[in-house]
Amino acid sequence: TAAAPAFDPASMLTSHPASQPYDGVALAEPQPALAPEMAVSTYRAESVDPDRPETWAATPRNAACPCGSGKKYKYCHGKVS
């Protein structure tokens, strides 16, 4: 024979009291996270002349090309032959 349950199954059908009604206090609207403005490149010194490739000696390969094309240096003027 089965043992009797330790609780009354009918009590599971009763509803719980409703949560407290909204008290009218307005919560602050969440503000969208602002992404920090990112510089295209931070290596660029004043001595770099976009028209003179001989001034680009210290250009990192993953930085923007100093020629102003918008491409990475390694895909533009820094291509390895």
mmCIF file of the N, C-alpha and C atoms, coordinates in Angstrom:
data_MODEL
# 
_entry.id   MODEL 
# 
loop_
_atom_site.group_PDB 
_atom_site.id 
_atom_site.type_symbol 
_atom_site.label_atom_id 
_atom_site.label_alt_id 
_atom_site.label_comp_id 
_atom_site.label_asym_id 
_atom_site.label_entity_id 
_atom_site.label_seq_id 
_atom_site.pdbx_PDB_ins_code 
_atom_site.Cartn_x 
_atom_site.Cartn_y 
_atom_site.Cartn_z 
_atom_site.occupancy 
_atom_site.B_iso_or_equiv 
_atom_site.pdbx_formal_charge 
_atom_site.auth_seq_id 
_atom_site.auth_comp_id 
_atom_site.auth_asym_id 
_atom_site.auth_atom_id 
_atom_site.pdbx_PDB_model_num 
ATOM 1   N N  . THR A 1 1  ? 0.834  -1.189 0.000   1.00 0.00 ? 1  THR A N  1 
ATOM 2   C CA . THR A 1 1  ? 0.000  0.000  0.000   1.00 0.00 ? 1  THR A CA 1 
ATOM 3   C C  . THR A 1 1  ? 0.874  1.246  0.000   1.00 0.00 ? 1  THR A C  1 
ATOM 4   N N  . ALA A 1 2  ? 0.368  2.274  -0.622  1.00 0.00 ? 2  ALA A N  1 
ATOM 5   C CA . ALA A 1 2  ? 1.110  3.529  -0.737  1.00 0.00 ? 2  ALA A CA 1 
ATOM 6   C C  . ALA A 1 2  ? 0.950  4.364  0.516   1.00 0.00 ? 2  ALA A C  1 
ATOM 7   N N  . ALA A 1 3  ? 2.001  5.070  0.841   1.00 0.00 ? 3  ALA A N  1 
ATOM 8   C CA . ALA A 1 3  ? 1.964  5.948  2.015   1.00 0.00 ? 3  ALA A CA 1 
ATOM 9   C C  . ALA A 1 3  ? 1.194  7.209  1.667   1.00 0.00 ? 3  ALA A C  1 
ATOM 10  N N  . ALA A 1 4  ? 0.519  7.761  2.620   1.00 0.00 ? 4  ALA A N  1 
ATOM 11  C CA . ALA A 1 4  ? -0.244 8.996  2.413   1.00 0.00 ? 4  ALA A CA 1 
ATOM 12  C C  . ALA A 1 4  ? 0.725  10.167 2.249   1.00 0.00 ? 4  ALA A C  1 
ATOM 13  N N  . PRO A 1 5  ? 0.426  11.106 1.331   1.00 0.00 ? 5  PRO A N  1 
ATOM 14  C CA . PRO A 1 5  ? 1.322  12.251 1.152   1.00 0.00 ? 5  PRO A CA 1 
ATOM 15  C C  . PRO A 1 5  ? 1.372  13.110 2.420   1.00 0.00 ? 5  PRO A C  1 
ATOM 16  N N  . ALA A 1 6  ? 2.480  13.801 2.612   1.00 0.00 ? 6  ALA A N  1 
ATOM 17  C CA . ALA A 1 6  ? 2.678  14.634 3.796   1.00 0.00 ? 6  ALA A CA 1 
ATOM 18  C C  . ALA A 1 6  ? 1.956  15.975 3.665   1.00 0.00 ? 6  ALA A C  1 
ATOM 19  N N  . PHE A 1 7  ? 1.357  16.238 2.532   1.00 0.00 ? 7  PHE A N  1 
ATOM 20  C CA . PHE A 1 7  ? 0.629  17.493 2.315   1.00 0.00 ? 7  PHE A CA 1 
ATOM 21  C C  . PHE A 1 7  ? -0.699 17.181 1.670   1.00 0.00 ? 7  PHE A C  1 
ATOM 22  N N  . ASP A 1 8  ? -1.583 18.118 1.701   1.00 0.00 ? 8  ASP A N  1 
ATOM 23  C CA . ASP A 1 8  ? -2.912 17.952 1.110   1.00 0.00 ? 8  ASP A CA 1 
ATOM 24  C C  . ASP A 1 8  ? -2.847 18.414 -0.344  1.00 0.00 ? 8  ASP A C  1 
ATOM 25  N N  . PRO A 1 9  ? -3.020 17.545 -1.337  1.00 0.00 ? 9  PRO A N  1 
ATOM 26  C CA . PRO A 1 9  ? -2.956 17.954 -2.742  1.00 0.00 ? 9  PRO A CA 1 
ATOM 27  C C  . PRO A 1 9  ? -3.942 19.062 -3.091  1.00 0.00 ? 9  PRO A C  1 
ATOM 28  N N  . ALA A 1 10 ? -5.064 19.145 -2.414  1.00 0.00 ? 10 ALA A N  1 
ATOM 29  C CA . ALA A 1 10 ? -6.034 20.198 -2.705  1.00 0.00 ? 10 ALA A CA 1 
ATOM 30  C C  . ALA A 1 10 ? -5.461 21.574 -2.378  1.00 0.00 ? 10 ALA A C  1 
ATOM 31  N N  . SER A 1 11 ? -4.520 21.646 -1.424  1.00 0.00 ? 11 SER A N  1 
ATOM 32  C CA . SER A 1 11 ? -3.944 22.949 -1.066  1.00 0.00 ? 11 SER A CA 1 
ATOM 33  C C  . SER A 1 11 ? -3.075 23.505 -2.190  1.00 0.00 ? 11 SER A C  1 
ATOM 34  N N  . MET A 1 12 ? -2.646 22.652 -3.103  1.00 0.00 ? 12 MET A N  1 
ATOM 35  C CA . MET A 1 12 ? -1.828 23.113 -4.222  1.00 0.00 ? 12 MET A CA 1 
ATOM 36  C C  . MET A 1 12 ? -2.664 23.864 -5.250  1.00 0.00 ? 12 MET A C  1 
ATOM 37  N N  . LEU A 1 13 ? -3.951 23.706 -5.226  1.00 0.00 ? 13 LEU A N  1 
ATOM 38  C CA . LEU A 1 13 ? -4.818 24.359 -6.196  1.00 0.00 ? 13 LEU A CA 1 
ATOM 39  C C  . LEU A 1 13 ? -5.247 25.750 -5.758  1.00 0.00 ? 13 LEU A C  1 
ATOM 40  N N  . THR A 1 14 ? -4.992 26.098 -4.512  1.00 0.00 ? 14 THR A N  1 
ATOM 41  C CA . THR A 1 14 ? -5.397 27.430 -4.057  1.00 0.00 ? 14 THR A CA 1 
ATOM 42  C C  . THR A 1 14 ? -4.467 28.467 -4.656  1.00 0.00 ? 14 THR A C  1 
ATOM 43  N N  . SER A 1 15 ? -4.993 29.622 -4.924  1.00 0.00 ? 15 SER A N  1 
ATOM 44  C CA . SER A 1 15 ? -4.172 30.671 -5.525  1.00 0.00 ? 15 SER A CA 1 
ATOM 45  C C  . SER A 1 15 ? -3.463 31.471 -4.436  1.00 0.00 ? 15 SER A C  1 
ATOM 46  N N  . HIS A 1 16 ? -2.389 32.032 -4.801  1.00 0.00 ? 16 HIS A N  1 
ATOM 47  C CA . HIS A 1 16 ? -1.623 32.866 -3.879  1.00 0.00 ? 16 HIS A CA 1 
ATOM 48  C C  . HIS A 1 16 ? -2.175 34.281 -3.932  1.00 0.00 ? 16 HIS A C  1 
ATOM 49  N N  . PRO A 1 17 ? -2.045 35.027 -2.851  1.00 0.00 ? 17 PRO A N  1 
ATOM 50  C CA . PRO A 1 17 ? -2.539 36.403 -2.882  1.00 0.00 ? 17 PRO A CA 1 
ATOM 51  C C  . PRO A 1 17 ? -1.760 37.213 -3.919  1.00 0.00 ? 17 PRO A C  1 
ATOM 52  N N  . ALA A 1 18 ? -2.422 38.161 -4.527  1.00 0.00 ? 18 ALA A N  1 
ATOM 53  C CA . ALA A 1 18 ? -1.787 39.001 -5.542  1.00 0.00 ? 18 ALA A CA 1 
ATOM 54  C C  . ALA A 1 18 ? -0.678 39.815 -4.893  1.00 0.00 ? 18 ALA A C  1 
ATOM 55  N N  . SER A 1 19 ? 0.330  40.125 -5.667  1.00 0.00 ? 19 SER A N  1 
ATOM 56  C CA . SER A 1 19 ? 1.414  40.942 -5.137  1.00 0.00 ? 19 SER A CA 1 
ATOM 57  C C  . SER A 1 19 ? 0.887  42.344 -4.851  1.00 0.00 ? 19 SER A C  1 
ATOM 58  N N  . GLN A 1 20 ? 1.627  43.091 -4.099  1.00 0.00 ? 20 GLN A N  1 
ATOM 59  C CA . GLN A 1 20 ? 1.204  44.436 -3.721  1.00 0.00 ? 20 GLN A CA 1 
ATOM 60  C C  . GLN A 1 20 ? 1.012  45.283 -4.976  1.00 0.00 ? 20 GLN A C  1 
ATOM 61  N N  . PRO A 1 21 ? -0.005 46.119 -5.001  1.00 0.00 ? 21 PRO A N  1 
ATOM 62  C CA . PRO A 1 21 ? -0.207 46.973 -6.177  1.00 0.00 ? 21 PRO A CA 1 
ATOM 63  C C  . PRO A 1 21 ? 0.927  47.985 -6.301  1.00 0.00 ? 21 PRO A C  1 
ATOM 64  N N  . TYR A 1 22 ? 1.135  48.440 -7.505  1.00 0.00 ? 22 TYR A N  1 
ATOM 65  C CA . TYR A 1 22 ? 2.171  49.427 -7.807  1.00 0.00 ? 22 TYR A CA 1 
ATOM 66  C C  . TYR A 1 22 ? 1.888  50.690 -7.017  1.00 0.00 ? 22 TYR A C  1 
ATOM 67  N N  . ASP A 1 23 ? 2.884  51.193 -6.289  1.00 0.00 ? 23 ASP A N  1 
ATOM 68  C CA . ASP A 1 23 ? 2.662  52.339 -5.406  1.00 0.00 ? 23 ASP A CA 1 
ATOM 69  C C  . ASP A 1 23 ? 2.826  53.688 -6.103  1.00 0.00 ? 23 ASP A C  1 
ATOM 70  N N  . GLY A 1 24 ? 3.117  53.696 -7.379  1.00 0.00 ? 24 GLY A N  1 
ATOM 71  C CA . GLY A 1 24 ? 3.184  54.942 -8.127  1.00 0.00 ? 24 GLY A CA 1 
ATOM 72  C C  . GLY A 1 24 ? 4.557  55.585 -8.161  1.00 0.00 ? 24 GLY A C  1 
ATOM 73  N N  . VAL A 1 25 ? 5.527  55.013 -7.502  1.00 0.00 ? 25 VAL A N  1 
ATOM 74  C CA . VAL A 1 25 ? 6.865  55.591 -7.518  1.00 0.00 ? 25 VAL A CA 1 
ATOM 75  C C  . VAL A 1 25 ? 7.499  55.243 -8.860  1.00 0.00 ? 25 VAL A C  1 
ATOM 76  N N  . ALA A 1 26 ? 7.881  56.267 -9.581  1.00 0.00 ? 26 ALA A N  1 
ATOM 77  C CA . ALA A 1 26 ? 8.474  56.043 -10.895 1.00 0.00 ? 26 ALA A CA 1 
ATOM 78  C C  . ALA A 1 26 ? 9.950  55.689 -10.737 1.00 0.00 ? 26 ALA A C  1 
ATOM 79  N N  . LEU A 1 27 ? 10.348 54.669 -11.436 1.00 0.00 ? 27 LEU A N  1 
ATOM 80  C CA . LEU A 1 27 ? 11.752 54.299 -11.434 1.00 0.00 ? 27 LEU A CA 1 
ATOM 81  C C  . LEU A 1 27 ? 12.462 55.092 -12.519 1.00 0.00 ? 27 LEU A C  1 
ATOM 82  N N  . ALA A 1 28 ? 13.735 55.325 -12.330 1.00 0.00 ? 28 ALA A N  1 
ATOM 83  C CA . ALA A 1 28 ? 14.513 56.062 -13.323 1.00 0.00 ? 28 ALA A CA 1 
ATOM 84  C C  . ALA A 1 28 ? 14.577 55.252 -14.611 1.00 0.00 ? 28 ALA A C  1 
ATOM 85  N N  . GLU A 1 29 ? 14.454 55.937 -15.724 1.00 0.00 ? 29 GLU A N  1 
ATOM 86  C CA . GLU A 1 29 ? 14.560 55.276 -17.019 1.00 0.00 ? 29 GLU A CA 1 
ATOM 87  C C  . GLU A 1 29 ? 15.999 54.808 -17.213 1.00 0.00 ? 29 GLU A C  1 
ATOM 88  N N  . PRO A 1 30 ? 16.198 53.590 -17.644 1.00 0.00 ? 30 PRO A N  1 
ATOM 89  C CA . PRO A 1 30 ? 17.574 53.144 -17.882 1.00 0.00 ? 30 PRO A CA 1 
ATOM 90  C C  . PRO A 1 30 ? 18.173 53.910 -19.060 1.00 0.00 ? 30 PRO A C  1 
ATOM 91  N N  . GLN A 1 31 ? 19.374 54.357 -18.880 1.00 0.00 ? 31 GLN A N  1 
ATOM 92  C CA . GLN A 1 31 ? 20.059 55.103 -19.928 1.00 0.00 ? 31 GLN A CA 1 
ATOM 93  C C  . GLN A 1 31 ? 20.879 54.134 -20.772 1.00 0.00 ? 31 GLN A C  1 
ATOM 94  N N  . PRO A 1 32 ? 20.900 54.337 -22.079 1.00 0.00 ? 32 PRO A N  1 
ATOM 95  C CA . PRO A 1 32 ? 21.717 53.452 -22.915 1.00 0.00 ? 32 PRO A CA 1 
ATOM 96  C C  . PRO A 1 32 ? 23.193 53.663 -22.594 1.00 0.00 ? 32 PRO A C  1 
ATOM 97  N N  . ALA A 1 33 ? 23.939 52.580 -22.629 1.00 0.00 ? 33 ALA A N  1 
ATOM 98  C CA . ALA A 1 33 ? 25.370 52.668 -22.364 1.00 0.00 ? 33 ALA A CA 1 
ATOM 99  C C  . ALA A 1 33 ? 26.029 53.385 -23.533 1.00 0.00 ? 33 ALA A C  1 
ATOM 100 N N  . LEU A 1 34 ? 26.806 54.364 -23.209 1.00 0.00 ? 34 LEU A N  1 
ATOM 101 C CA . LEU A 1 34 ? 27.495 55.115 -24.248 1.00 0.00 ? 34 LEU A CA 1 
ATOM 102 C C  . LEU A 1 34 ? 28.865 54.496 -24.480 1.00 0.00 ? 34 LEU A C  1 
ATOM 103 N N  . ALA A 1 35 ? 29.125 54.159 -25.709 1.00 0.00 ? 35 ALA A N  1 
ATOM 104 C CA . ALA A 1 35 ? 30.426 53.593 -26.044 1.00 0.00 ? 35 ALA A CA 1 
ATOM 105 C C  . ALA A 1 35 ? 31.438 54.730 -26.116 1.00 0.00 ? 35 ALA A C  1 
ATOM 106 N N  . PRO A 1 36 ? 32.596 54.526 -25.547 1.00 0.00 ? 36 PRO A N  1 
ATOM 107 C CA . PRO A 1 36 ? 33.599 55.584 -25.632 1.00 0.00 ? 36 PRO A CA 1 
ATOM 108 C C  . PRO A 1 36 ? 34.037 55.754 -27.077 1.00 0.00 ? 36 PRO A C  1 
ATOM 109 N N  . GLU A 1 37 ? 34.278 56.984 -27.445 1.00 0.00 ? 37 GLU A N  1 
ATOM 110 C CA . GLU A 1 37 ? 34.738 57.222 -28.812 1.00 0.00 ? 37 GLU A CA 1 
ATOM 111 C C  . GLU A 1 37 ? 36.131 56.637 -28.942 1.00 0.00 ? 37 GLU A C  1 
ATOM 112 N N  . MET A 1 38 ? 36.307 55.868 -29.989 1.00 0.00 ? 38 MET A N  1 
ATOM 113 C CA . MET A 1 38 ? 37.598 55.219 -30.165 1.00 0.00 ? 38 MET A CA 1 
ATOM 114 C C  . MET A 1 38 ? 38.383 55.952 -31.241 1.00 0.00 ? 38 MET A C  1 
ATOM 115 N N  . ALA A 1 39 ? 39.609 56.213 -30.934 1.00 0.00 ? 39 ALA A N  1 
ATOM 116 C CA . ALA A 1 39 ? 40.476 56.851 -31.908 1.00 0.00 ? 39 ALA A CA 1 
ATOM 117 C C  . ALA A 1 39 ? 40.832 55.824 -32.977 1.00 0.00 ? 39 ALA A C  1 
ATOM 118 N N  . VAL A 1 40 ? 40.943 56.267 -34.202 1.00 0.00 ? 40 VAL A N  1 
ATOM 119 C CA . VAL A 1 40 ? 41.313 55.359 -35.281 1.00 0.00 ? 40 VAL A CA 1 
ATOM 120 C C  . VAL A 1 40 ? 42.707 54.820 -35.025 1.00 0.00 ? 40 VAL A C  1 
ATOM 121 N N  . SER A 1 41 ? 43.579 55.669 -34.582 1.00 0.00 ? 41 SER A N  1 
ATOM 122 C CA . SER A 1 41 ? 44.934 55.250 -34.291 1.00 0.00 ? 41 SER A CA 1 
ATOM 123 C C  . SER A 1 41 ? 45.556 56.224 -33.310 1.00 0.00 ? 41 SER A C  1 
ATOM 124 N N  . THR A 1 42 ? 46.356 55.711 -32.398 1.00 0.00 ? 42 THR A N  1 
ATOM 125 C CA . THR A 1 42 ? 46.991 56.580 -31.419 1.00 0.00 ? 42 THR A CA 1 
ATOM 126 C C  . THR A 1 42 ? 48.481 56.730 -31.663 1.00 0.00 ? 42 THR A C  1 
ATOM 127 N N  . TYR A 1 43 ? 49.040 56.010 -32.616 1.00 0.00 ? 43 TYR A N  1 
ATOM 128 C CA . TYR A 1 43 ? 50.473 56.049 -32.850 1.00 0.00 ? 43 TYR A CA 1 
ATOM 129 C C  . TYR A 1 43 ? 50.891 57.288 -33.617 1.00 0.00 ? 43 TYR A C  1 
ATOM 130 N N  . ARG A 1 44 ? 49.984 57.856 -34.354 1.00 0.00 ? 44 ARG A N  1 
ATOM 131 C CA . ARG A 1 44 ? 50.301 58.885 -35.334 1.00 0.00 ? 44 ARG A CA 1 
ATOM 132 C C  . ARG A 1 44 ? 50.922 60.117 -34.689 1.00 0.00 ? 44 ARG A C  1 
ATOM 133 N N  . ALA A 1 45 ? 52.117 60.398 -35.032 1.00 0.00 ? 45 ALA A N  1 
ATOM 134 C CA . ALA A 1 45 ? 52.824 61.567 -34.510 1.00 0.00 ? 45 ALA A CA 1 
ATOM 135 C C  . ALA A 1 45 ? 52.707 62.713 -35.508 1.00 0.00 ? 45 ALA A C  1 
ATOM 136 N N  . GLU A 1 46 ? 53.031 63.889 -35.050 1.00 0.00 ? 46 GLU A N  1 
ATOM 137 C CA . GLU A 1 46 ? 52.966 65.057 -35.934 1.00 0.00 ? 46 GLU A CA 1 
ATOM 138 C C  . GLU A 1 46 ? 53.989 64.951 -37.065 1.00 0.00 ? 46 GLU A C  1 
ATOM 139 N N  . SER A 1 47 ? 55.044 64.167 -36.863 1.00 0.00 ? 47 SER A N  1 
ATOM 140 C CA . SER A 1 47 ? 56.086 64.067 -37.878 1.00 0.00 ? 47 SER A CA 1 
ATOM 141 C C  . SER A 1 47 ? 55.710 63.139 -39.032 1.00 0.00 ? 47 SER A C  1 
ATOM 142 N N  . VAL A 1 48 ? 54.538 62.500 -38.958 1.00 0.00 ? 48 VAL A N  1 
ATOM 143 C CA . VAL A 1 48 ? 54.101 61.611 -40.040 1.00 0.00 ? 48 VAL A CA 1 
ATOM 144 C C  . VAL A 1 48 ? 53.395 62.441 -41.100 1.00 0.00 ? 48 VAL A C  1 
ATOM 145 N N  . ASP A 1 49 ? 53.915 62.370 -42.304 1.00 0.00 ? 49 ASP A N  1 
ATOM 146 C CA . ASP A 1 49 ? 53.335 63.110 -43.425 1.00 0.00 ? 49 ASP A CA 1 
ATOM 147 C C  . ASP A 1 49 ? 52.648 62.100 -44.346 1.00 0.00 ? 49 ASP A C  1 
ATOM 148 N N  . PRO A 1 50 ? 51.305 62.200 -44.511 1.00 0.00 ? 50 PRO A N  1 
ATOM 149 C CA . PRO A 1 50 ? 50.590 61.232 -45.353 1.00 0.00 ? 50 PRO A CA 1 
ATOM 150 C C  . PRO A 1 50 ? 51.086 61.167 -46.792 1.00 0.00 ? 50 PRO A C  1 
ATOM 151 N N  . ASP A 1 51 ? 51.733 62.221 -47.266 1.00 0.00 ? 51 ASP A N  1 
ATOM 152 C CA . ASP A 1 51 ? 52.206 62.247 -48.647 1.00 0.00 ? 51 ASP A CA 1 
ATOM 153 C C  . ASP A 1 51 ? 53.636 61.732 -48.803 1.00 0.00 ? 51 ASP A C  1 
ATOM 154 N N  . ARG A 1 52 ? 54.325 61.469 -47.684 1.00 0.00 ? 52 ARG A N  1 
ATOM 155 C CA . ARG A 1 52 ? 55.719 61.024 -47.751 1.00 0.00 ? 52 ARG A CA 1 
ATOM 156 C C  . ARG A 1 52 ? 55.880 59.697 -47.015 1.00 0.00 ? 52 ARG A C  1 
ATOM 157 N N  . PRO A 1 53 ? 55.827 58.557 -47.717 1.00 0.00 ? 53 PRO A N  1 
ATOM 158 C CA . PRO A 1 53 ? 55.938 57.242 -47.077 1.00 0.00 ? 53 PRO A CA 1 
ATOM 159 C C  . PRO A 1 53 ? 57.216 57.046 -46.263 1.00 0.00 ? 53 PRO A C  1 
ATOM 160 N N  . GLU A 1 54 ? 58.273 57.787 -46.551 1.00 0.00 ? 54 GLU A N  1 
ATOM 161 C CA . GLU A 1 54 ? 59.512 57.617 -45.781 1.00 0.00 ? 54 GLU A CA 1 
ATOM 162 C C  . GLU A 1 54 ? 59.357 58.067 -44.324 1.00 0.00 ? 54 GLU A C  1 
ATOM 163 N N  . THR A 1 55 ? 58.275 58.801 -44.003 1.00 0.00 ? 55 THR A N  1 
ATOM 164 C CA . THR A 1 55 ? 58.027 59.222 -42.617 1.00 0.00 ? 55 THR A CA 1 
ATOM 165 C C  . THR A 1 55 ? 57.180 58.202 -41.864 1.00 0.00 ? 55 THR A C  1 
ATOM 166 N N  . TRP A 1 56 ? 56.814 57.106 -42.492 1.00 0.00 ? 56 TRP A N  1 
ATOM 167 C CA . TRP A 1 56 ? 55.923 56.119 -41.883 1.00 0.00 ? 56 TRP A CA 1 
ATOM 168 C C  . TRP A 1 56 ? 56.674 54.957 -41.247 1.00 0.00 ? 56 TRP A C  1 
ATOM 169 N N  . ALA A 1 57 ? 57.940 55.063 -40.995 1.00 0.00 ? 57 ALA A N  1 
ATOM 170 C CA . ALA A 1 57 ? 58.781 53.948 -40.560 1.00 0.00 ? 57 ALA A CA 1 
ATOM 171 C C  . ALA A 1 57 ? 58.248 53.206 -39.339 1.00 0.00 ? 57 ALA A C  1 
ATOM 172 N N  . ALA A 1 58 ? 57.672 53.880 -38.366 1.00 0.00 ? 58 ALA A N  1 
ATOM 173 C CA . ALA A 1 58 ? 57.244 53.232 -37.125 1.00 0.00 ? 58 ALA A CA 1 
ATOM 174 C C  . ALA A 1 58 ? 55.764 52.862 -37.132 1.00 0.00 ? 58 ALA A C  1 
ATOM 175 N N  . THR A 1 59 ? 55.155 52.759 -38.287 1.00 0.00 ? 59 THR A N  1 
ATOM 176 C CA . THR A 1 59 ? 53.728 52.458 -38.363 1.00 0.00 ? 59 THR A CA 1 
ATOM 177 C C  . THR A 1 59 ? 53.466 50.999 -37.995 1.00 0.00 ? 59 THR A C  1 
ATOM 178 N N  . PRO A 1 60 ? 52.658 50.739 -36.953 1.00 0.00 ? 60 PRO A N  1 
ATOM 179 C CA . PRO A 1 60 ? 52.303 49.350 -36.621 1.00 0.00 ? 60 PRO A CA 1 
ATOM 180 C C  . PRO A 1 60 ? 51.466 48.731 -37.738 1.00 0.00 ? 60 PRO A C  1 
ATOM 181 N N  . ARG A 1 61 ? 51.641 47.440 -37.970 1.00 0.00 ? 61 ARG A N  1 
ATOM 182 C CA . ARG A 1 61 ? 50.948 46.783 -39.084 1.00 0.00 ? 61 ARG A CA 1 
ATOM 183 C C  . ARG A 1 61 ? 49.438 46.801 -38.947 1.00 0.00 ? 61 ARG A C  1 
ATOM 184 N N  . ASN A 1 62 ? 48.893 46.782 -37.726 1.00 0.00 ? 62 ASN A N  1 
ATOM 185 C CA . ASN A 1 62 ? 47.441 46.758 -37.554 1.00 0.00 ? 62 ASN A CA 1 
ATOM 186 C C  . ASN A 1 62 ? 46.830 48.144 -37.418 1.00 0.00 ? 62 ASN A C  1 
ATOM 187 N N  . ALA A 1 63 ? 47.628 49.182 -37.518 1.00 0.00 ? 63 ALA A N  1 
ATOM 188 C CA . ALA A 1 63 ? 47.122 50.552 -37.438 1.00 0.00 ? 63 ALA A CA 1 
ATOM 189 C C  . ALA A 1 63 ? 46.595 50.973 -38.810 1.00 0.00 ? 63 ALA A C  1 
ATOM 190 N N  . ALA A 1 64 ? 45.822 52.047 -38.818 1.00 0.00 ? 64 ALA A N  1 
ATOM 191 C CA . ALA A 1 64 ? 45.334 52.583 -40.094 1.00 0.00 ? 64 ALA A CA 1 
ATOM 192 C C  . ALA A 1 64 ? 46.519 53.100 -40.898 1.00 0.00 ? 64 ALA A C  1 
ATOM 193 N N  . CYS A 1 65 ? 46.456 52.930 -42.186 1.00 0.00 ? 65 CYS A N  1 
ATOM 194 C CA . CYS A 1 65 ? 47.549 53.374 -43.044 1.00 0.00 ? 65 CYS A CA 1 
ATOM 195 C C  . CYS A 1 65 ? 47.629 54.898 -43.025 1.00 0.00 ? 65 CYS A C  1 
ATOM 196 N N  . PRO A 1 66 ? 48.825 55.454 -42.869 1.00 0.00 ? 66 PRO A N  1 
ATOM 197 C CA . PRO A 1 66 ? 48.974 56.910 -42.837 1.00 0.00 ? 66 PRO A CA 1 
ATOM 198 C C  . PRO A 1 66 ? 48.619 57.600 -44.151 1.00 0.00 ? 66 PRO A C  1 
ATOM 199 N N  . CYS A 1 67 ? 48.455 56.858 -45.236 1.00 0.00 ? 67 CYS A N  1 
ATOM 200 C CA . CYS A 1 67 ? 48.129 57.497 -46.512 1.00 0.00 ? 67 CYS A CA 1 
ATOM 201 C C  . CYS A 1 67 ? 46.704 58.026 -46.533 1.00 0.00 ? 67 CYS A C  1 
ATOM 202 N N  . GLY A 1 68 ? 45.874 57.585 -45.564 1.00 0.00 ? 68 GLY A N  1 
ATOM 203 C CA . GLY A 1 68 ? 44.500 58.081 -45.491 1.00 0.00 ? 68 GLY A CA 1 
ATOM 204 C C  . GLY A 1 68 ? 43.491 57.229 -46.238 1.00 0.00 ? 68 GLY A C  1 
ATOM 205 N N  . SER A 1 69 ? 43.877 56.045 -46.694 1.00 0.00 ? 69 SER A N  1 
ATOM 206 C CA . SER A 1 69 ? 42.955 55.189 -47.453 1.00 0.00 ? 69 SER A CA 1 
ATOM 207 C C  . SER A 1 69 ? 41.868 54.573 -46.579 1.00 0.00 ? 69 SER A C  1 
ATOM 208 N N  . GLY A 1 70 ? 42.124 54.474 -45.274 1.00 0.00 ? 70 GLY A N  1 
ATOM 209 C CA . GLY A 1 70 ? 41.176 53.835 -44.378 1.00 0.00 ? 70 GLY A CA 1 
ATOM 210 C C  . GLY A 1 70 ? 41.450 52.356 -44.197 1.00 0.00 ? 70 GLY A C  1 
ATOM 211 N N  . LYS A 1 71 ? 42.365 51.809 -44.973 1.00 0.00 ? 71 LYS A N  1 
ATOM 212 C CA . LYS A 1 71 ? 42.741 50.401 -44.844 1.00 0.00 ? 71 LYS A CA 1 
ATOM 213 C C  . LYS A 1 71 ? 43.792 50.261 -43.748 1.00 0.00 ? 71 LYS A C  1 
ATOM 214 N N  . LYS A 1 72 ? 43.951 49.020 -43.256 1.00 0.00 ? 72 LYS A N  1 
ATOM 215 C CA . LYS A 1 72 ? 45.043 48.757 -42.331 1.00 0.00 ? 72 LYS A CA 1 
ATOM 216 C C  . LYS A 1 72 ? 46.350 48.873 -43.102 1.00 0.00 ? 72 LYS A C  1 
ATOM 217 N N  . TYR A 1 73 ? 47.394 49.311 -42.398 1.00 0.00 ? 73 TYR A N  1 
ATOM 218 C CA . TYR A 1 73 ? 48.707 49.483 -43.011 1.00 0.00 ? 73 TYR A CA 1 
ATOM 219 C C  . TYR A 1 73 ? 49.193 48.192 -43.663 1.00 0.00 ? 73 TYR A C  1 
ATOM 220 N N  . LYS A 1 74 ? 48.912 47.034 -43.010 1.00 0.00 ? 74 LYS A N  1 
ATOM 221 C CA . LYS A 1 74 ? 49.402 45.765 -43.553 1.00 0.00 ? 74 LYS A CA 1 
ATOM 222 C C  . LYS A 1 74 ? 48.710 45.371 -44.852 1.00 0.00 ? 74 LYS A C  1 
ATOM 223 N N  . TYR A 1 75 ? 47.534 45.920 -45.126 1.00 0.00 ? 75 TYR A N  1 
ATOM 224 C CA . TYR A 1 75 ? 46.827 45.619 -46.374 1.00 0.00 ? 75 TYR A CA 1 
ATOM 225 C C  . TYR A 1 75 ? 47.007 46.717 -47.419 1.00 0.00 ? 75 TYR A C  1 
ATOM 226 N N  . CYS A 1 76 ? 47.642 47.802 -47.033 1.00 0.00 ? 76 CYS A N  1 
ATOM 227 C CA . CYS A 1 76 ? 47.809 48.926 -47.956 1.00 0.00 ? 76 CYS A CA 1 
ATOM 228 C C  . CYS A 1 76 ? 49.298 49.074 -48.298 1.00 0.00 ? 76 CYS A C  1 
ATOM 229 N N  . HIS A 1 77 ? 49.954 50.050 -47.714 1.00 0.00 ? 77 HIS A N  1 
ATOM 230 C CA . HIS A 1 77 ? 51.354 50.309 -48.017 1.00 0.00 ? 77 HIS A CA 1 
ATOM 231 C C  . HIS A 1 77 ? 52.317 49.387 -47.279 1.00 0.00 ? 77 HIS A C  1 
ATOM 232 N N  . GLY A 1 78 ? 51.857 48.649 -46.288 1.00 0.00 ? 78 GLY A N  1 
ATOM 233 C CA . GLY A 1 78 ? 52.738 47.776 -45.519 1.00 0.00 ? 78 GLY A CA 1 
ATOM 234 C C  . GLY A 1 78 ? 52.696 46.336 -45.962 1.00 0.00 ? 78 GLY A C  1 
ATOM 235 N N  . LYS A 1 79 ? 52.171 46.063 -47.161 1.00 0.00 ? 79 LYS A N  1 
ATOM 236 C CA . LYS A 1 79 ? 52.094 44.681 -47.648 1.00 0.00 ? 79 LYS A CA 1 
ATOM 237 C C  . LYS A 1 79 ? 53.487 44.074 -47.740 1.00 0.00 ? 79 LYS A C  1 
ATOM 238 N N  . VAL A 1 80 ? 53.595 42.823 -47.246 1.00 0.00 ? 80 VAL A N  1 
ATOM 239 C CA . VAL A 1 80 ? 54.853 42.096 -47.341 1.00 0.00 ? 80 VAL A CA 1 
ATOM 240 C C  . VAL A 1 80 ? 54.890 41.437 -48.708 1.00 0.00 ? 80 VAL A C  1 
ATOM 241 N N  . SER A 1 81 ? 55.959 41.661 -49.438 1.00 0.00 ? 81 SER A N  1 
ATOM 242 C CA . SER A 1 81 ? 56.068 41.121 -50.803 1.00 0.00 ? 81 SER A CA 1 
ATOM 243 C C  . SER A 1 81 ? 56.375 39.658 -50.813 1.00 0.00 ? 81 SER A C  1 
# 
